[in-house]
Amino acid sequence: MKTDVISERGLGKTGAILALLCLALLIAVVFFARPLRRYVRESLMQSVTSAHYRVLCPPGALSQDAMTQFATRREPLFTSLNGKLNDVASNAEIRVIFDPKFKPNSAAIDPGQLYEVTGTKIRSLQRGRVPELDPAADAEALLNIAWGPPGNPIVARWTARWLVSGQGQELGMAAAEVEQKVGHKKIANLLGQPLDANISAEDRTLLGAAWVNAVAELGGPSEVRKLYSAKMNRLDVAEVTKTLGTTPMELERKWQMWMYAYIAGMPPANPSMNMPMDIPMSK
């Protein structure tokens, strides 16, 4: 009788272990099935290389000539961006993967986003027979090399856009045009606290890049790097002011002054337009 009880207990333990193993296998399938399928799919892709790019796509999705031209024409962009980052990525390779079945995970950042960047790897949705890719993707990849992984994906996107948008005068005038179109957007609105429904994702990214440019012009590139690297799970004014060592009032004051300086150099959108002058001056 005692032997039967021990046997039943042994079977019970064996069953529990098997159940745990099955649960672990199920969890592994759920979490790793997509990356595994992606790995296998990308391992079978055709590719071409240039000095700093490796371009991949499913067999037959793009012609070899189209892929080669894309990689070759991308080299001047790499050189320009790398120069702005003190040539830290001269020996790096950016891997660009075009895939008709690609679905980005960053829809919350920008609903129109067609690519995502992981380290120096860029995955992009392929549409048509001519490969196209936003230059900001290359900038984001190079920033990963120069400054390491970003602390927040939205700040990373704005910093990358700042890096490719000409910076200085060109970016300032583009932001001023958006400002005249949609009205002044405070830092809190740009950060999404709350998210302003009256501004498109594209315009928000442009103004975000302009704000990064203002941080660079008024505080130096080191402040941009500090902002880029800061771990901010919740992107809001409190986190940003803590990172930059300032106050909400001073943060907004500098942004308005920077923006109005560019708007002052532009013709008004219409003769009756009056610019707001509610800049809170620090004492």
Buried (B, 14 or more C-beta within 10 A) or exposed (E): EEEEEEEEEEEEEEEEEEEEEEEEEEEEEEEEEEEEEBEEEBEEBBBBBBEBBBBBBBEEBBBEEBBBBBBBEBEEBBEBBBEBBEEEBEEBBBBBBBBEEBEBEBEEBBEEBBBBBEEBBBBBBBEEEEBEBBBBBBBBBBBBBBBEEBBBBBBBBBBBBBBBBEBEEEBBBBBBBBBBEBEBBBBBBBBBBEEBEEBBBEBBBBBBBBBBBBBBBEBEEEBBBBBBBBEBEEBBBEBBBEBBEBEBEBBBBBBBEBBBEBBEEEEEEEEEEEEEEEEEEEE
